[in-house]
Amino acid sequence: MSLLEIKRYLMQVKIASLTSLCTYFNCDADVLRGMLAHWVRKGCVRQGLKTPACGKKCGQCTIPLTEIYEWISESPPYSLA
């Protein structure tokens, strides 16, 4: 598994949980988190949290939270500052 493989996969599926990424790449969550952090720093991936109740009635949010990663950009936004 490489950073480019993670990039290609996320560009394809757009959004994935850490659990599904670990299953797909047959990799430990901590290793994958470290690699995903690269794309988060680059501004290409957004990390979020969701609960098992997401998509259901509001107010059902409880722990455990699930990490999700969303591909948001081919390249980081440019700043003039």
N, C-alpha and C positions, 0 to 999 in steps of 0.2 A: 504494500500500500504506500502510495506517495501523495504529496500535496496535490499534484495534478489529478490523480485519480479521485481524490476527495472533491476537488473543484468540479470535475466533469460530472460526477454523480449528483452533487448538489445543484448544478446548473440544469440537470435533467429533471430531477424531482421537485426542485424549487424549495421544498421545506421537508425536514426530517427530524425525528427525535434522536437523541443520543443513543437510545436503545436500538432503534432501527439501523442506525449507522454502525454500531458495534456488531450487530448481527450480519449486516451486509459485508463489512470488511473483516469479520472474524477477528476483532481486535479488542483489547482492554479499553475500558472507558477513559481511564486517565491518560493513556497514550493518545487516544483519539482527541480528547479535549485539548491537549497540547498542540496537536496539529491544526485543529480547528481555530485555536487562538491566533494562529498566523493569519488566517483569512479574516478573522474579526478585526485584527489590528490594521489590515490593509483596507478595511471598509467594504469588503465584498460580501461578508456574512454578518447577519444579525443574530445574536443569541437571545433567546427568550425562555420563558418558563410557562408551562401549562400544567393544569391539574387534570386528573382523570375526568373531571366534570366539565371541562371546557367544551363548549358547543351545546351544553344543556342549559337548564334553568340557572339564572343568575343566583348567586348566594351559596352555591354548592362547593365553592373552592375550599379545599382542605389539603393538607399535606398527605401524601408525598407529591412534590412537584416534579415534573418531567422537563428536562432540558430539551429545547428545540433549537434547530439551526436553520436559518432561511438565507438562501442566496439572493442578494439584493442588487449586485452590480458586477459588471465585467471589470471595471477599474474604479479606484477610489475617486471621490469627487475632488475637484481642484479648488483650492482656496487662493484668493488674491491677497490675503492678509499676510 
